[in-house]
Amino acid sequence: MKKVPMTVGGEARLREELNHLKSVARPRVIEAIAEAREHGDLKENAEYHAAREEQGFIEGRIKEIEGKLSECQVIDVKSIPHTGKVVFGTTVTLFNVTTEETVTYQIVGDDEADVKQKKISYASPIAKAIIGKMEGDEVSIQVPSGEVVYEIEEVQHL
């Protein structure tokens, strides 16, 4: 089985969600089903069917999270010696050679990726192009609008 990389923060968020689903959401929906049953005829009971549907979603999400946690390899970037090399979990500042703008991204697992929070998946084109490179290296990245040349300004282990 292939291990999927995940940051310490990503694992913590998944465990927190799993705990919430098991200790809060699951008991709440079980109670809602029991309450809806008391209203009588289940065939025409919309509350019962909505609660059962929610229960199915919760149980599915619990299984999904447990599966992801069992397949993940948690990587604590703070424990990796800083060498200036771009690796999974590092926060990288890139300088666009053409526009002279800088952008900073953290390289994270697929489930953690969120462009609005400047977190990109290790499988994204930008991450694939810069992983293994060093501070000061120039990298050409093929993007939908063409080719962009970045200089790796800084690699941080945050």
C-alpha positions in Angstrom: 0.0 0.0 0.0 1.3 3.4 -1.0 1.6 5.9 1.8 0.1 9.4 1.1 2.1 12.3 2.5 0.3 14.7 4.9 1.5 17.5 7.1 1.2 17.5 10.9 -1.6 20.2 10.7 -3.5 18.2 8.0 -3.5 15.1 10.2 -4.6 17.1 13.2 -7.6 18.6 11.3 -8.7 15.2 10.1 -8.5 13.7 13.6 -10.5 16.6 14.9 -13.2 16.2 12.3 -13.3 12.4 13.0 -13.6 13.0 16.7 -16.5 15.5 16.1 -18.3 13.1 13.8 -18.1 10.3 16.3 -18.8 12.2 19.5 -21.2 14.9 18.4 -22.7 14.3 14.9 -23.3 10.6 15.1 -25.1 10.7 18.5 -27.2 13.7 17.4 -28.4 11.9 14.2 -29.2 8.7 16.1 -31.3 10.7 18.5 -33.1 12.5 15.6 -33.9 9.1 14.0 -35.3 7.8 17.3 -37.4 10.9 17.7 -38.7 10.7 14.1 -39.6 7.0 14.6 -41.9 8.1 17.4 -43.9 10.2 15.0 -45.4 7.0 13.4 -45.6 6.0 9.8 -42.0 5.9 8.5 -43.0 5.8 4.7 -44.2 9.4 4.8 -42.0 10.7 7.5 -39.7 13.3 5.9 -37.8 13.9 9.2 -36.9 10.2 9.5 -35.7 10.0 5.9 -33.6 13.2 6.2 -32.0 11.9 9.4 -31.3 8.5 7.8 -29.7 10.3 4.8 -27.6 12.4 7.2 -26.6 9.3 9.1 -25.4 7.7 5.8 -23.3 10.8 5.0 -21.8 10.8 8.5 -20.9 7.1 8.4 -19.4 7.5 5.0 -17.3 10.4 6.0 -16.1 8.6 9.1 -15.0 5.6 6.9 -13.3 8.0 4.4 -11.3 9.8 7.2 -10.3 6.6 8.9 -9.1 5.3 5.5 -7.1 8.4 4.8 -5.5 8.4 8.3 -4.6 4.7 7.9 -2.9 5.4 4.5 -1.1 8.7 5.5 2.5 9.3 6.3 2.8 12.3 8.5 5.7 14.5 7.7 6.8 17.1 10.2 8.8 19.6 8.1 10.1 21.3 11.2 12.1 18.1 12.0 13.8 18.1 8.6 17.1 20.0 8.5 16.9 23.3 6.5 19.1 23.0 3.5 17.4 25.4 1.1 15.9 22.5 -0.8 12.2 22.4 -1.6 10.6 19.3 0.0 7.1 18.3 1.0 5.7 20.6 3.7 8.0 23.5 3.1 6.7 27.0 2.4 8.3 28.4 -0.7 8.5 32.0 -1.9 8.6 32.3 -5.7 9.6 35.3 -7.7 7.9 35.6 -11.1 10.7 36.7 -13.5 8.3 38.2 -16.0 5.9 40.1 -13.7 8.4 40.7 -10.9 5.7 39.6 -8.4 6.3 37.2 -5.5 4.0 34.4 -4.4 4.3 32.1 -1.4 3.0 28.5 -1.3 3.1 25.7 1.2 3.4 22.2 -0.4 0.9 20.0 1.3 -1.1 16.7 0.8 -4.1 16.5 -1.7 -6.7 16.8 1.1 -5.0 19.9 2.6 -4.6 21.9 -0.7 -6.4 25.2 -0.7 -5.2 27.9 -3.1 -7.0 30.6 -1.1 -4.8 29.7 1.9 -1.7 29.5 -0.4 -1.5 25.7 0.1 -0.8 23.6 -3.0 -0.9 19.9 -3.5 2.5 18.1 -3.9 0.9 16.7 -7.1 0.2 20.1 -8.6 2.2 21.3 -11.6 3.9 24.1 -9.6 4.9 21.7 -6.7 6.1 19.0 -9.1 8.3 21.6 -10.9 9.9 23.0 -7.7 10.3 19.9 -5.4 13.9 19.0 -5.2 15.1 22.4 -6.4 17.2 24.8 -4.3 16.9 28.4 -3.2 18.2 30.6 -6.1 17.2 28.1 -8.8 15.1 29.2 -11.8 12.2 26.9 -12.8 10.0 27.0 -15.9 6.5 25.9 -15.2 3.9 25.0 -17.8 0.6 26.6 -16.8 -2.7 26.9 -18.7 -1.8 30.4 -19.9 1.7 29.3 -21.1 5.1 29.1 -19.5 6.0 31.0 -16.4 9.6 31.3 -15.1 10.0 31.5 -11.3 13.1 32.0 -9.2 12.9 30.2 -5.9 13.6 33.0 -3.4 13.2 31.3 -0.1 12.4 27.9 1.4 11.0 27.9 4.9 10.3 25.0 7.3 7.3 26.5 9.2 
